[in-house]
Amino acid sequence: MMKYTKLGNADLTISRICMGCMGFGEAGNGQHSWTVDKEHSREIIKKGLELGINFFDTAIAYQSGTSEQYLGRAIRDFANRDDVVIATKFLPRTNEEIEAGVTGQQHIEKMLDQSLKNLGMDYVDLYIYHMWDYNTPLYDIMEGLNHAVKSGKARYIGISNCFAYQLAKANALAEKEGFSKFVSVQGHYNLIFREEEREMAKLCREDTIAMTPYSALAGGRLSKHPGETSKRLQEDSYAHLKYDATAEQDGIIIDRVIQLAEKHGVSMTEISLAWLLTKVTAPVVGATKLHHVEGAAKATELTLTADELAFLEEPYVPHNLVGVMAQNTSAAAKEKHIWSTGSQKI
């Protein structure tokens, strides 16, 4: 049986598993070649709904908006809109928008309107700031997101790919100005990448901010035996960037996942997610096959002992930040960001 919880301080009841929709969309119409078509996306979404999943995460950037389109159509056909929690994300302003003088507020309104059109919906439950925009004043972002909530187009706001200090800073500004605060954070967190535990997890516990991490199964590495492969494992270049350099040390942990899966008579997916479910509100779990979503749902029924959790955690060694967060580190070093108004710089 699926389990449910609240999304941080929001009045939203969500399934403990969030279905990640990055794998849905028109193949070749975006950055991923391993995506599944409309028909198979619909089957997976329908199966998720049948298993009790009511929380779905997509983004305007996934396959040029076709992920949003596939999800929206399936929800209209298979569910009542009020029974599901839909999250989507927007990217920072483009250089062209900056040069054209498009403000952060205008950019957010434009992106949200396009996402709602793609989804075929009047509102989203959670609108997520996909990654920190170092070229746009924070005030503009927070004001734009507050307007999205006040207009009824978004019920709550979340953030992804940020540092703990950035989330704390943004919510402090929101509190000062009477704006909507971020209720969730979607970071990179799994059994072989635990850097979120340094600061982000502590901030979220203290402020009741929901953690809904992506890459919950490390691009399939935490769900397959060594030597097993898949189209995504072969072709997901971003996942290779994130994990190849640490494959040897991560392999020790993956071997322990295999041992516990054999002990419990369950899949590696169930072990890996059962561990993560002790740490976060609802991991975002991608699915491109029916058995992926079935395994994710089963993980909510598995309880690991304290000794088993320690067994999985013990071999971990610190990892360097990779991908978007590595880029953030570089950008943060050069940050000349505006704290609260266009004339006040920090």
C-alpha positions, 0 to 999 in steps of 0.5 A: 500500500502506498504511503502518504505525507505532507509536502513540508509546510504546504497543504498538499498530501503527496505519495511518498514516491514522486513519479519523475517524468524526465523520461517522457517526451518526444525522442530527439526533441530535447537533450535525451535520446532514451525517452519513451513515447506518448503511448508508453508514457501513458501506460506508466502514468496510469500504472503509477496512479493505480499503485497510489502515486499522486505526485508527478514532477516534470519541467518545461525543459524536458523534451521541449515541453512534450513531457508536460504535454504527455503528462497533462493528457494522461492526467486528464484521461486517467485521474481527477485533477484535484486528486493529483499533485503536479509539479513543473519547473522553469529555467533561468532567463536566456541571454536573449531575454536578458539582452531584450530587457525581459525581467525576471518577473516577466520571464516567470509569467511567460514560462508558467503560462507556457507550462500550463498550456503544455499541461492543459491545466489552469494551475500547478500545485508546485512551481519549481525554480529549476536552477539558480539564476545568477544573472537575475536579482533574487528579488525579481525571482521571488516577486515573480513567483509570489505573483504566480501564487497570488494569481492562482496559477501555482499553489506553492513554490519549490526550488531545485539545484541550489545550496542551503545558503541560497535557499535560506537567503531566498526564504528570508527575503520572502519572509521579509517581503511577505512573499510565498516561501519555498516549501520544497527543494529538489536536489541531487541525493541518493545512496552513492551521492550524499552531499546534501546531508552536509547542510541542506538536510539540516536546514530542511529539518529545522524549517520543515522544508520537504526534500524531494531529491532527483537521481534517486537511483543514480541513473539506474546504478542503484537498481542494476547488478554490475554488468547489467545495462539499459539504454539509459545507462548507455546513453545518459551522458549527464549521468556518466558525468555525475558518476563515472569518476567515482564508480569504483568506490560507489561499487562497494555500496552497490554491492551492499545493496545487492546483498541486502536485496538478496537477504530480503528477497526484493529488488535493488530498487526497493533497497535503495529507495527504502534507505532514501525514504528514511531521509527525505519526504518523497524521492523523484523516481524516473520510470521508463518501464512498468516494472520501474514504477512497480519497484518504486511503489513496493519500496514504501512497504520495506523497512530496513533495520538500523544495522542495515541502514548503517551497513549501506552507509558505512563505505561512503566517502565524500564526493565532489559536486558535479553537473549543475551544482559544480557550475553553481560553485563557479558562478557563486564565486563570482556572484554579485547578487542583489539582496532585496532591491535593484539598488542594494547589492551584497 
